[in-house]
Amino acid sequence: MFGYYLDLALHSLKRNKALTALMVLAIALGIGASMTTLTVLHVLSGDPLPGRSGTLYYPQVDARDDSGIMSGKEPPPQLTEIDGFNLLHAKRADRQALMTGGAVPIQPDSAALDPFYVEARYTTADFFAMFGAPFRYGRGWNAADDEAKARDVVIGSELNERLFGGANSVGRTLRMADSLFRIVGVLGDWAPSPHFYDLNTGSYGYAEQVFIPLQTMLDLHLEHNGSTDCWGNGTGGVGTIYPAPSCVWMQFWVQLDTPAKAADYKEFLVHYSEQQKALGRFVKVPNVRLRNLMQWLAYQQVVPDDVRLQAGLAFGFLLVCLVNTVGLMLAKFLRRANELSVRRALGASRRALFAQLLIESGVVGLTGGMGGLLLALLGLWVVRQRPSDYAALAHLDPVMLLTTFLLALGASLLAGLLPAWRACQITPALQLKSN
């Protein structure tokens, strides 16, 4: 019966091409607008590390004094250098990584290349394994290299291509900030979005090209350009190069493989805060947080407000399009009252007529979905031309492609329910008698 109803639907749609075109256009415009904004929202609010995010946590402790600066119930979003290293050396997690951001000057050996700056990540050995960073060549450094302040560096694939033509550069030297580093690894294509492990340097469209041991960075006084918040008399550190002890400027992530370990680690943070209060470093009662990766992104509200607003407006526009489609379908179906009455008189049930009209609505929806897909692709191309840091991420993936057609089909069937039901309530005898 489905094939028969489909054939009837196609013949019906062809009989009134102008009305059919208006219905398809209404669905296409609504789907195109809503899927453009929904795709952008989907990309920006996605999980940057699927399969790992549930075991990655961001600890926070409150080292602030009562000066009133940086007030609030939530602890600071970063750690002081002292607390960062204390928690790192405690080794209470399955893995842990302390880090901050910066930029370093690259001094190429080739005379054909001028010196240039690249974004840097100063971190500790577990960073790569904990976040699942893939290596094209080599490996990361180890904990012993951290403590030895080794002149080791892991570089990104983009920098490796620029300096070495994409060849295996492990073992070669790289001059940065007037110091020689040994390349121990080259990352593959890896740029988590959002840039979850340090949202201060940018949420989207940000990727470091060199990774240097954190203690090496401190030893060489390499440039730090991340976010810094201080309280009390906090200013600069030694030679004003790095923040003072009363400043937060480092990020710390831990891997806790089970919920029980996460609960134990939060308890450890409370005990650590009590210990620091007893030593006179902390003045507040323990105020700690331990959010997993997705909870941290939600708390930081990484998705821009304008994207959420645009998505809401687009779905409002889709609703308007559906209302118009309902009116067009109602007019179309009621104009066919004579035809439907003849089918009822020949023995077709109301259920059969209802199914026939819904299939016709579905054909309109699928056709409108194809038009909406083209409009969504155009809309995403326009988004990619914007100067936003997330613009380059606006691409339609298979999930959103399937969502486009499901949404179009569902919207058209929903729009067809009332017109189909109303058309099926017509009394056949009255229509046949009037003819």
Summary of the structure (lengths in Angstrom):
residues: 435
radius of gyration: 30.5
end to end distance: 28.8
largest distance: 99.5
contacts: 1424
relative contact order: 0.19
helix: 51%
strand: 16%
